[in-house]
Amino acid sequence: MRAICKKLFAEKEYVNARDLYKRVLADFENMPKPMREGLSDVHRDDRTSILATLNNNIALCFFNLGNFGEALKFASTAVTKDPSNSKAHFLKYRSNKEKGDLDSANESIKEAIKLEPSNLQFRNEYTLFIEMKLKKEKAWRSKMEGFLHTDKFKKIEKDDEEEQKIRGKVWTKMERESKIEEQEQEINEKEISDYI
């Protein structure tokens, strides 16, 4: 099965590879309870590792199909199954990056590098990611600075000032009316007490 899936993947038959990986994953996940309970510790670890790898391979198929949400879902499952799977963390990084969630992407690439510090692909990708992130932040700051000096922003500031003045007047009026009500209530209470 593994050889067939690799061949499908190499031929960019991602849908077929994904479907085959999913069938194999279902077999491993739905292993009969007596069989699962009869596994030795080594075989149990192997099964967990295989589940992580299958989830990661399915995630990679979804990623290559442009479905980054599903890719993230399966890569996250792979990380849950095997937190030491650096490839799953890297795929989580790529999926989050494509979805525009740069903070989560940053966490995932750091974890991948932490698990496999000598991996040049991870390190080079991290360098490119940081450069891209800095450019985006710089562009955003530049856009915001430009906006702060536009007539539109000045109008918004002026409208805000006028709104604050109106709120102040309304508040003052409400306080005055409240005091008048209190005074009237005191007078009414005094009249009632004088009457009784």
Short mmCIF file of the C-alpha atoms (twelve columns), coordinates in Angstrom:
data_MODEL
# 
_entry.id   MODEL 
# 
loop_
_atom_site.group_PDB 
_atom_site.id 
_atom_site.type_symbol 
_atom_site.label_atom_id 
_atom_site.label_alt_id 
_atom_site.label_comp_id 
_atom_site.label_asym_id 
_atom_site.label_seq_id 
_atom_site.Cartn_x 
_atom_site.Cartn_y 
_atom_site.Cartn_z 
_atom_site.pdbx_PDB_model_num 
ATOM 1   C CA . MET A 1   0.000   0.000  0.000   1 
ATOM 2   C CA . ARG A 2   2.771   2.362  0.924   1 
ATOM 3   C CA . ALA A 3   4.490   1.886  -2.450  1 
ATOM 4   C CA . ILE A 4   1.199   2.447  -4.305  1 
ATOM 5   C CA . CYS A 5   0.467   5.638  -2.330  1 
ATOM 6   C CA . LYS A 6   3.986   6.953  -2.905  1 
ATOM 7   C CA . LYS A 7   3.619   6.294  -6.627  1 
ATOM 8   C CA . LEU A 8   0.232   8.032  -6.730  1 
ATOM 9   C CA . PHE A 9   1.705   10.959 -4.844  1 
ATOM 10  C CA . ALA A 10  4.703   11.156 -7.185  1 
ATOM 11  C CA . GLU A 11  2.307   11.223 -10.143 1 
ATOM 12  C CA . LYS A 12  0.363   14.029 -8.439  1 
ATOM 13  C CA . GLU A 13  -2.705  11.835 -8.072  1 
ATOM 14  C CA . TYR A 14  -3.412  13.485 -4.724  1 
ATOM 15  C CA . VAL A 15  -7.120  12.617 -4.595  1 
ATOM 16  C CA . ASN A 16  -6.462  8.908  -5.192  1 
ATOM 17  C CA . ALA A 17  -3.530  8.886  -2.774  1 
ATOM 18  C CA . ARG A 18  -5.632  10.662 -0.136  1 
ATOM 19  C CA . ASP A 19  -8.483  8.179  -0.526  1 
ATOM 20  C CA . LEU A 20  -6.162  5.193  -0.269  1 
ATOM 21  C CA . TYR A 21  -4.406  6.663  2.778   1 
ATOM 22  C CA . LYS A 22  -7.826  7.255  4.371   1 
ATOM 23  C CA . ARG A 23  -8.847  3.625  3.846   1 
ATOM 24  C CA . VAL A 24  -5.631  2.401  5.434   1 
ATOM 25  C CA . LEU A 25  -6.082  4.892  8.286   1 
ATOM 26  C CA . ALA A 26  -9.610  3.601  8.882   1 
ATOM 27  C CA . ASP A 27  -8.266  0.036  9.119   1 
ATOM 28  C CA . PHE A 28  -5.688  1.065  11.722  1 
ATOM 29  C CA . GLU A 29  -8.141  3.218  13.689  1 
ATOM 30  C CA . ASN A 30  -10.888 0.588  13.678  1 
ATOM 31  C CA . MET A 31  -8.713  -2.306 14.697  1 
ATOM 32  C CA . PRO A 32  -10.812 -4.806 16.686  1 
ATOM 33  C CA . LYS A 33  -10.566 -4.272 20.444  1 
ATOM 34  C CA . PRO A 34  -9.130  -7.738 21.256  1 
ATOM 35  C CA . MET A 35  -6.449  -7.243 18.617  1 
ATOM 36  C CA . ARG A 36  -5.672  -3.725 19.853  1 
ATOM 37  C CA . GLU A 37  -5.492  -4.859 23.485  1 
ATOM 38  C CA . GLY A 38  -3.228  -7.753 22.508  1 
ATOM 39  C CA . LEU A 39  -0.559  -5.463 21.056  1 
ATOM 40  C CA . SER A 40  2.792   -5.380 22.812  1 
ATOM 41  C CA . ASP A 41  4.182   -2.003 23.874  1 
ATOM 42  C CA . VAL A 42  6.451   -1.960 20.819  1 
ATOM 43  C CA . HIS A 43  3.571   -2.741 18.466  1 
ATOM 44  C CA . ARG A 44  1.358   -0.174 20.212  1 
ATOM 45  C CA . ASP A 45  4.058   2.469  19.651  1 
ATOM 46  C CA . ASP A 46  4.381   1.358  16.023  1 
ATOM 47  C CA . ARG A 47  0.611   1.677  15.564  1 
ATOM 48  C CA . THR A 48  0.646   5.210  17.032  1 
ATOM 49  C CA . SER A 49  3.534   6.179  14.770  1 
ATOM 50  C CA . ILE A 50  1.718   4.741  11.734  1 
ATOM 51  C CA . LEU A 51  -1.470  6.640  12.640  1 
ATOM 52  C CA . ALA A 52  0.544   9.862  12.857  1 
ATOM 53  C CA . THR A 53  2.254   9.192  9.522   1 
ATOM 54  C CA . LEU A 54  -1.033  8.353  7.781   1 
ATOM 55  C CA . ASN A 55  -2.682  11.522 9.121   1 
ATOM 56  C CA . ASN A 56  0.329   13.531 8.003   1 
ATOM 57  C CA . ASN A 57  0.263   11.977 4.509   1 
ATOM 58  C CA . ILE A 58  -3.454  12.720 4.173   1 
ATOM 59  C CA . ALA A 59  -2.733  16.289 5.305   1 
ATOM 60  C CA . LEU A 60  -0.045  16.565 2.630   1 
ATOM 61  C CA . CYS A 61  -2.521  15.398 -0.026  1 
ATOM 62  C CA . PHE A 62  -5.049  18.014 1.095   1 
ATOM 63  C CA . PHE A 63  -2.300  20.657 1.158   1 
ATOM 64  C CA . ASN A 64  -1.319  19.872 -2.430  1 
ATOM 65  C CA . LEU A 65  -4.992  20.063 -3.414  1 
ATOM 66  C CA . GLY A 66  -5.158  23.568 -1.907  1 
ATOM 67  C CA . ASN A 67  -7.488  22.589 0.946   1 
ATOM 68  C CA . PHE A 68  -5.455  24.114 3.775   1 
ATOM 69  C CA . GLY A 69  -8.189  23.762 6.398   1 
ATOM 70  C CA . GLU A 70  -8.358  19.980 5.993   1 
ATOM 71  C CA . ALA A 71  -4.570  19.814 5.738   1 
ATOM 72  C CA . LEU A 72  -4.331  21.614 9.069   1 
ATOM 73  C CA . LYS A 73  -6.911  19.301 10.632  1 
ATOM 74  C CA . PHE A 74  -5.046  16.116 9.673   1 
ATOM 75  C CA . ALA A 75  -1.609  17.575 10.478  1 
ATOM 76  C CA . SER A 76  -2.925  18.567 13.923  1 
ATOM 77  C CA . THR A 77  -4.187  15.015 14.445  1 
ATOM 78  C CA . ALA A 78  -0.755  13.714 13.457  1 
ATOM 79  C CA . VAL A 79  0.854   16.004 16.047  1 
ATOM 80  C CA . THR A 80  -1.630  14.806 18.672  1 
ATOM 81  C CA . LYS A 81  -0.790  11.179 17.893  1 
ATOM 82  C CA . ASP A 82  2.962   11.813 17.839  1 
ATOM 83  C CA . PRO A 83  4.098   15.193 19.246  1 
ATOM 84  C CA . SER A 84  7.683   14.379 18.230  1 
ATOM 85  C CA . ASN A 85  6.755   14.209 14.508  1 
ATOM 86  C CA . SER A 86  8.634   17.216 13.158  1 
ATOM 87  C CA . LYS A 87  7.150   16.768 9.661   1 
ATOM 88  C CA . ALA A 88  3.633   17.095 11.069  1 
ATOM 89  C CA . HIS A 89  4.611   20.314 12.858  1 
ATOM 90  C CA . PHE A 90  6.131   21.591 9.623   1 
ATOM 91  C CA . LEU A 91  2.959   20.776 7.701   1 
ATOM 92  C CA . LYS A 92  0.922   22.552 10.390  1 
ATOM 93  C CA . TYR A 93  3.204   25.549 9.851   1 
ATOM 94  C CA . ARG A 94  2.682   25.502 6.083   1 
ATOM 95  C CA . SER A 95  -1.099  25.116 6.413   1 
ATOM 96  C CA . ASN A 96  -1.394  27.920 8.974   1 
ATOM 97  C CA . LYS A 97  0.815   30.141 6.836   1 
ATOM 98  C CA . GLU A 98  -1.383  29.565 3.784   1 
ATOM 99  C CA . LYS A 99  -4.488  30.303 5.863   1 
ATOM 100 C CA . GLY A 100 -2.900  33.565 7.037   1 
ATOM 101 C CA . ASP A 101 -2.608  32.563 10.702  1 
ATOM 102 C CA . LEU A 102 0.981   33.729 11.095  1 
ATOM 103 C CA . ASP A 103 1.129   33.421 14.884  1 
ATOM 104 C CA . SER A 104 0.134   29.749 14.810  1 
ATOM 105 C CA . ALA A 105 2.456   29.187 11.868  1 
ATOM 106 C CA . ASN A 106 5.302   30.705 13.864  1 
ATOM 107 C CA . GLU A 107 4.652   28.369 16.803  1 
ATOM 108 C CA . SER A 108 4.562   25.304 14.541  1 
ATOM 109 C CA . ILE A 109 7.795   26.069 12.668  1 
ATOM 110 C CA . LYS A 110 9.583   26.745 15.957  1 
ATOM 111 C CA . GLU A 111 8.401   23.385 17.284  1 
ATOM 112 C CA . ALA A 112 9.568   21.621 14.102  1 
ATOM 113 C CA . ILE A 113 13.017  23.204 14.437  1 
ATOM 114 C CA . LYS A 114 13.144  22.371 18.142  1 
ATOM 115 C CA . LEU A 115 12.487  18.713 17.307  1 
ATOM 116 C CA . GLU A 116 14.915  18.628 14.386  1 
ATOM 117 C CA . PRO A 117 17.429  21.477 14.788  1 
ATOM 118 C CA . SER A 118 19.774  20.269 12.043  1 
ATOM 119 C CA . ASN A 119 17.049  20.252 9.339   1 
ATOM 120 C CA . LEU A 120 18.149  22.927 6.863   1 
ATOM 121 C CA . GLN A 121 14.769  23.012 5.108   1 
ATOM 122 C CA . PHE A 122 13.054  23.988 8.376   1 
ATOM 123 C CA . ARG A 123 15.702  26.587 9.224   1 
ATOM 124 C CA . ASN A 124 15.693  28.147 5.745   1 
ATOM 125 C CA . GLU A 125 11.894  28.229 5.733   1 
ATOM 126 C CA . TYR A 126 11.908  29.908 9.156   1 
ATOM 127 C CA . THR A 127 14.282  32.599 7.855   1 
ATOM 128 C CA . LEU A 128 12.013  33.245 4.848   1 
ATOM 129 C CA . PHE A 129 8.948   33.242 7.092   1 
ATOM 130 C CA . ILE A 130 10.406  35.850 9.457   1 
ATOM 131 C CA . GLU A 131 11.394  38.054 6.512   1 
ATOM 132 C CA . MET A 132 7.878   37.752 5.035   1 
ATOM 133 C CA . LYS A 133 6.270   38.481 8.392   1 
ATOM 134 C CA . LEU A 134 8.440   41.578 8.911   1 
ATOM 135 C CA . LYS A 135 7.573   42.855 5.417   1 
ATOM 136 C CA . LYS A 136 3.859   42.420 6.111   1 
ATOM 137 C CA . GLU A 137 4.151   44.197 9.445   1 
ATOM 138 C CA . LYS A 138 6.138   47.020 7.837   1 
ATOM 139 C CA . ALA A 139 3.549   47.365 5.052   1 
ATOM 140 C CA . TRP A 140 0.751   47.417 7.642   1 
ATOM 141 C CA . ARG A 141 2.521   50.088 9.713   1 
ATOM 142 C CA . SER A 142 3.132   52.134 6.583   1 
ATOM 143 C CA . LYS A 143 -0.520  51.840 5.595   1 
ATOM 144 C CA . MET A 144 -1.626  52.862 9.079   1 
ATOM 145 C CA . GLU A 145 0.746   55.842 9.141   1 
ATOM 146 C CA . GLY A 146 -0.611  56.945 5.790   1 
ATOM 147 C CA . PHE A 147 -4.166  56.586 7.081   1 
ATOM 148 C CA . LEU A 148 -3.418  58.629 10.209  1 
ATOM 149 C CA . HIS A 149 -2.538  61.629 8.059   1 
ATOM 150 C CA . THR A 150 -5.501  61.513 5.686   1 
ATOM 151 C CA . ASP A 151 -8.523  63.806 5.642   1 
ATOM 152 C CA . LYS A 152 -10.713 60.774 6.284   1 
ATOM 153 C CA . PHE A 153 -8.945  60.090 9.598   1 
ATOM 154 C CA . LYS A 154 -9.122  63.768 10.577  1 
ATOM 155 C CA . LYS A 155 -12.863 63.700 9.913   1 
ATOM 156 C CA . ILE A 156 -13.216 60.589 12.079  1 
ATOM 157 C CA . GLU A 157 -11.282 62.325 14.872  1 
ATOM 158 C CA . LYS A 158 -13.485 65.423 14.554  1 
ATOM 159 C CA . ASP A 159 -16.650 63.292 14.628  1 
ATOM 160 C CA . ASP A 160 -15.340 61.498 17.723  1 
ATOM 161 C CA . GLU A 161 -14.664 64.826 19.467  1 
ATOM 162 C CA . GLU A 162 -18.164 66.076 18.651  1 
ATOM 163 C CA . GLU A 163 -19.655 62.806 19.879  1 
ATOM 164 C CA . GLN A 164 -17.711 63.149 23.149  1 
ATOM 165 C CA . LYS A 165 -19.026 66.709 23.600  1 
ATOM 166 C CA . ILE A 166 -22.602 65.553 22.996  1 
ATOM 167 C CA . ARG A 167 -22.150 62.667 25.438  1 
ATOM 168 C CA . GLY A 168 -20.817 65.138 28.002  1 
ATOM 169 C CA . LYS A 169 -23.839 67.397 27.545  1 
ATOM 170 C CA . VAL A 170 -26.249 64.462 27.774  1 
ATOM 171 C CA . TRP A 171 -24.499 63.231 30.926  1 
ATOM 172 C CA . THR A 172 -24.651 66.675 32.520  1 
ATOM 173 C CA . LYS A 173 -28.335 66.977 31.654  1 
ATOM 174 C CA . MET A 174 -29.049 63.513 33.067  1 
ATOM 175 C CA . GLU A 175 -27.249 64.428 36.314  1 
ATOM 176 C CA . ARG A 176 -29.264 67.651 36.595  1 
ATOM 177 C CA . GLU A 177 -32.532 65.804 35.970  1 
ATOM 178 C CA . SER A 178 -31.538 63.173 38.504  1 
ATOM 179 C CA . LYS A 179 -30.854 65.850 41.121  1 
ATOM 180 C CA . ILE A 180 -34.173 67.531 40.378  1 
ATOM 181 C CA . GLU A 181 -35.955 64.170 40.765  1 
ATOM 182 C CA . GLU A 182 -34.184 63.581 44.081  1 
ATOM 183 C CA . GLN A 183 -35.165 67.044 45.303  1 
ATOM 184 C CA . GLU A 184 -38.776 66.538 44.228  1 
ATOM 185 C CA . GLN A 185 -38.837 63.160 45.936  1 
ATOM 186 C CA . GLU A 186 -37.442 64.706 49.142  1 
ATOM 187 C CA . ILE A 187 -40.097 67.426 48.996  1 
ATOM 188 C CA . ASN A 188 -42.837 64.833 48.429  1 
ATOM 189 C CA . GLU A 189 -41.554 62.698 51.290  1 
ATOM 190 C CA . LYS A 190 -41.408 65.764 53.553  1 
ATOM 191 C CA . GLU A 191 -44.964 66.767 52.616  1 
ATOM 192 C CA . ILE A 192 -46.187 63.236 53.302  1 
ATOM 193 C CA . SER A 193 -44.374 63.126 56.658  1 
ATOM 194 C CA . ASP A 194 -45.802 66.572 57.568  1 
ATOM 195 C CA . TYR A 195 -49.258 65.377 56.605  1 
ATOM 196 C CA . ILE A 196 -49.008 62.240 58.748  1 
# 
